[in-house]
């Protein structure tokens, strides 16, 4: 059975229950045809939502992905493309940047989206995220840029990433349409959005958040910290109870169990790991199993 789909907000974008992030695409060393095959594997599994940012791979990943789409243009309409803007990196590919900073000015947002469309070889992105909250964001100006881009059909939906609820509310107060997601770091190794109001806000607004680094960016498998060791052991125990599910599958099922309908954004470049993740979407953790893993993460049962 393929990965299911979900409307991330009422009457809004339909996304797959698991998304594929391509932050590491440039590291995967794939030839264009291998990239096409990898994208096709994701789509066949029902993983149709693809997460980009302008800056990924030092501003190269959107272009690498666009090259693959150019080989098989029919793939574009089978997926939802997310990209992001507002981080400016110091990079040989952007020699005009003198310090890493954020830019939510109208001029930068519009220029960044135009560039993303060119790189991705598409006429619209399904969802644009502001990548990081900008302390100098002028909410009126930023909202105007986003509303103009949406009006022009260049972006179909708007979301945010790494926003606190108050920052989300500020931007939302200036837009004439709803913000449809907040993409935040969340996993068994990173619990903050459970407690800082982020997921409460998403549930209140009935929007599905997205979880980046859903496997701790790989730390879950590599780290020798006491917490990572406890987690591996706990995930293995629960995996055995679920009929020999692997620890990555249980870690994803733990995210999927949350009632806010969190969408894990997978970071793997391996086809077999995509398959394993897709199977994880079928696992159902009990409440007790979920809390067992939470306790392994924090090192103590809940108070
Ligand atoms: P992740 O899934 O937590 O980590 C992926 C890493 O873990 C890869 O190096 C992968 O290596 C490794 N891995 C996966 N399964 C494994 C396994 N079973 N055993 C050993 N290693 C395993 O996700 P992420 O890459 O950190 O982030 C995912 C996506 O989130 C990114 O691509 C990006 O789209 C998004 N993101 C967003 C933000 C933001 O600010 N909005 C920030 C960071 C990331 P292999 O490739 O070898 O499998």
Boltz pocket constraint, residues with backbone or C-beta under 6 A from the ligand:
constraints:
  - pocket:
      binder: B
      contacts: [[A, 20], [A, 21], [A, 22], [A, 23], [A, 24], [A, 51], [A, 52], [A, 131], [A, 161], [A, 162], [A, 183], [A, 184], [A, 211], [A, 212], [A, 213], [A, 214], [A, 215], [A, 216], [A, 217], [A, 218], [A, 219], [A, 221], [A, 248], [A, 265], [A, 266], [A, 267], [A, 268], [A, 269], [A, 270], [A, 273]]
      max_distance: 6.0
